[in-house]
Amino acid sequence: MSTQLKQLCTIHIPGNKEDSPAEHFSKMAQWCEQHDIEHDVYGEGETIQAFEKKVADLLGYEAGLFVITGTMTQPTVLELVTKQKRNPIVAMHPSSHIYLHERQGYQLQNRFNILPIGNAYKPWKLEDLQQWPDEIAAALYELPMREIGGQLPSWQELNEIKQYCAQNGIHLHMDGARLWETAAYWQKEYQQIAQGFDSAYVSLYKGINGLGGSMLLGSKQFIELASMWMKRQGGNVYHRTPYIVSAAMQFDDRLAQLRALFERTKQVYQIIEEFPTLAVNPPQPQSNMLHLILPFSHKEALELQQAFATKRGIWFGNPQVTAHPNQSVVEWYVGDNLLALDDEQLREFFAELTTS
C-alpha cells in the first residue's frame, strides 16, 4: 500500500529523487557509450574490477569485491571469521540489520552466535563490549546507526573500540551501509574512518542511488576467500554490469553532494524547532538522516500519510510504531528532495501536519 501511495505523490520530502526506469537506463546507456563499457563475465571485466579497486582505495583496503546484496555480504564475513577463530561469538548492537531485519538467518543457518551489546537507543561504547566476559571473535559496528536516527559515536569512542579490538584479536567489521554519510559530521576522510576496521561493507544504492548491490572491502587474502563463498551461495551473477554502471556513473557526484546534504540537515533541524510538538532523534544532526517524532499514534499517522498522499500529493515517509502509544516516528533521509524543497514549503507542510 505505501508503495502505491508514494507513486501517487508529486512532492517527496525524504530521500533522493528517483528516475523512472526509462530515464535511469537511458543515462546508463549514454555513460556506457561514453566510456566504451564492456560486460563483465561472472565478475571478470575491466569496468567492475576498476570500480572495486576505486572503492577499496578510497577506504584504504587492499581489495574490494562486488556482492549482489549486503544480506549476503555481512553474515558471510562474520561466519568466515568465526570459523577461522573457531569461536562462534559476534558482538553487535541490538539495532543491527543482521539482528533485526534478516529473518534470523544467522541463527537458523547456525552461522554464528550474537551478543547484543550496549543500550538499544545509543551507540555502543568500549565499556559495553568489555562488560561481556566471553571471548569474542568479531564485533560489528554500524556507521551511522540507522534504527536510532543515524547516530554516531564520538571520534574518540570509535578509536578506543578500534584499539581494543586490535589489541585483543577481535575482528572489527564495519556495517557501512550509510558510511558515505558520516564524513561531513566527523570532518574526516573515508580512509581515516575505515582505518582499524578489518573489513567493511558499503552499499551501492543507499546514498549512491544505484540500482543495488554492495561492496566488501578487506585484505586481498580475505577477499579471495569471501569471493569463493559468495559463489557457493549463488551470488555469482553472470553480468554485474547494470549494478556497477548504475553506481559508478554517479558515484563521485553523490559523494561530492553529501556535505551540502549535511548542511541542509542542519537547516531542517532549525525549522523543526519552530514546531514544538515535533521532536527529532538525535537531538542534533550527526548525519544527513534523522527520525522525526510525531505527536500521533501509529494509526493516526497512517491516516495522515493516506490523506497527504491522496489529497495533497505529498509523501512524507512511512510512520513506524514507537514505545509511546501516542507517538510515531518517520525516518527522513535528507537527500535531493529536501535540498530542492524551499524552507517555506517545508514550514507549510509542518504547519499542516501539526494542526491536522
Secondary structure by P-SEA (a helix, b strand, c coil): caaaaaaaccccccccccccaaaaaaaaaaaaaaabbbbbcccccaaaaaaaaaaaaaacccbbbbbccccccaaaaaaaaaaaacccbbbbcccccccccccccccccccbbbbbbccccccccccccccccccccbbbbbccccccccccccaaaaaaaaaaaaaaccbbbbcccccccccccccccccccccccccbbbbccccccccccccccccaaaaaaaaaaaaaaccccccaaaaaaaaaacaaaaaaaaaaaaaaaaaaaaaaaaccccccccccccccbbbbbbcccaaaaaaaaaaaaaaccccccbbbbcccccbbbbbbccccccccccaaaaaaaaaaaaac
